[in-house]
Amino acid sequence: MVPRVVTVLYLAYLVTPIALLFVGSFGNLWLGTLLPTGSTLRWYAEVAGDPSFQRAFVASLTVAAAACAACMAVGLPLAYAVFKARDPRVRALARALYQLPIALPPLVLAFGYILVFSSDTLPWLGSIWLLIAGHIVLCLPYFLQAVVSDMQRLGLQALEDAAESCGSTGMQRYLHIVLPALRHSILSGLIVVAALSIGEFQFSNLVAGFLNRTYPVVLLQAFYGATGFACAATVILLVLALLASVSGALTTGRAARLTPSQ
């Protein structure tokens, strides 16, 4: 009984602010009351027509897409190299290194970027390329963790050994065994990377230039204006995060169902 009550209270605590944001996005006026008064759709129309939010939305999608592409290009070979390492100490060291950005606060990374890339030698602060580079550093560990864990869970080493005994080359095993077996893990990892990148605020707020501000950065400024406008803009971000979460859960569940029992 007690666990059920605790679960219900936690869900209510989690859902209530989101529900209020959703209600507020359709409210005509919300000032000093628990719930807004009136109903309107104009806040969503204003968000869609606002040039700042349009640029921020495009910037967020661009950065997220670039981070996903970089994780594919860099993360997959790196994950495979960690998985193939024979010495367990090397694997442990590699994991500690690629998981370091998870323990590192984004603010620390942002301050380091400001110090290095605001100099005359490297005047790149505010560029979208520097923003993308930071998002790659922040998101890559999550992609690596998902892929490396599934490499071990799927028993790829036994499949590769069997293929090697049949005369296949290393590249053939990588292209025809490793990548097909990891397709669901890769997709799930990319969804996580995209969700983290789109929702990232601390690093982007300090490093992004005026024309390259991401959606969460512009969203913060919306709360200094009309409440309904800010709620509508927040609901859009929540919908994107919800779609990413549902997609990731469905992908992970399908991968688990397709995994042969050991």
Residue pairs with C-beta under 8 A, 6 or more apart in sequence:
18 238
20 35
21 231
21 234
21 235
21 238
22 231
22 235
23 35
23 36
24 30
24 36
24 227
24 228
24 231
25 43
25 44
25 228
25 231
25 232
25 234
25 235
26 36
26 39
26 40
26 41
26 43
26 228
27 35
27 36
27 37
27 38
27 39
27 40
27 227
27 228
27 231
28 36
28 37
28 38
28 39
28 40
28 228
29 36
29 37
29 38
29 228
30 36
30 37
30 227
30 228
30 231
31 227
36 227
36 228
40 228
42 228
43 226
43 228
43 229
43 231
43 232
44 232
44 236
46 229
46 232
47 53
47 229
47 232
47 233
47 236
48 54
52 213
52 218
53 215
53 218
53 233
55 211
55 213
56 213
56 214
56 215
56 217
56 218
56 219
57 215
59 128
59 131
59 208
59 212
59 213
59 214
59 215
60 197
60 198
60 214
60 215
60 216
61 198
62 128
62 132
63 128
63 131
63 132
63 135
63 197
63 204
63 214
64 135
64 193
64 194
64 197
64 198
65 194
66 132
66 135
66 136
67 132
67 135
67 136
67 139
67 193
67 194
67 197
68 190
68 193
68 194
68 197
70 132
70 136
70 140
71 136
71 139
71 140
71 143
71 189
71 190
71 193
72 186
72 190
74 136
74 140
75 140
75 143
75 144
75 147
75 189
76 147
76 179
76 186
78 98
78 144
79 143
79 144
79 147
79 148
79 151
80 151
80 174
80 178
81 94
82 91
82 94
82 95
82 98
82 144
82 148
83 91
83 148
83 151
83 152
83 156
85 91
85 94
95 148
98 140
98 141
98 144
99 141
99 144
99 145
100 141
101 109
101 137
101 138
101 140
101 141
102 141
102 142
105 202
106 138
106 200
106 202
106 203
107 202
107 203
107 206
109 134
109 137
109 138
109 203
110 134
110 202
110 203
110 205
110 206
110 207
111 206
113 125
113 130
113 134
113 203
113 206
113 207
114 125
114 206
114 207
116 122
117 123
117 124
117 125
117 130
118 125
124 130
125 207
125 209
126 207
126 208
126 209
126 210
126 212
127 209
127 212
128 208
128 209
128 212
130 207
131 204
131 207
131 208
131 212
131 214
134 203
134 204
134 207
135 197
135 200
135 203
135 204
138 196
138 197
138 200
138 203
139 192
139 193
139 196
139 197
140 193
142 189
142 192
142 193
142 196
143 189
143 190
143 192
143 193
146 185
146 188
146 189
146 192
147 182
147 185
147 186
147 189
150 182
150 185
150 255
151 178
151 182
151 185
153 259
154 181
154 182
154 259
155 262
156 177
156 178
156 181
156 182
159 177
159 181
160 173
160 177
160 178
163 172
163 173
163 176
163 177
164 173
168 176
179 186
184 251
184 252
184 254
184 255
184 258
185 255
187 251
188 248
188 251
188 252
188 255
191 244
191 247
191 248
191 251
192 244
192 248
194 244
195 240
195 241
195 244
195 245
195 248
198 214
198 215
198 216
198 237
198 240
198 241
198 244
199 216
199 237
199 241
200 214
200 216
201 214
201 216
201 217
201 220
204 213
204 214
204 216
204 217
205 216
205 217
205 220
208 214
208 217
215 237
216 237
218 233
219 230
219 233
219 234
219 237
222 229
222 230
222 233
222 234
223 230
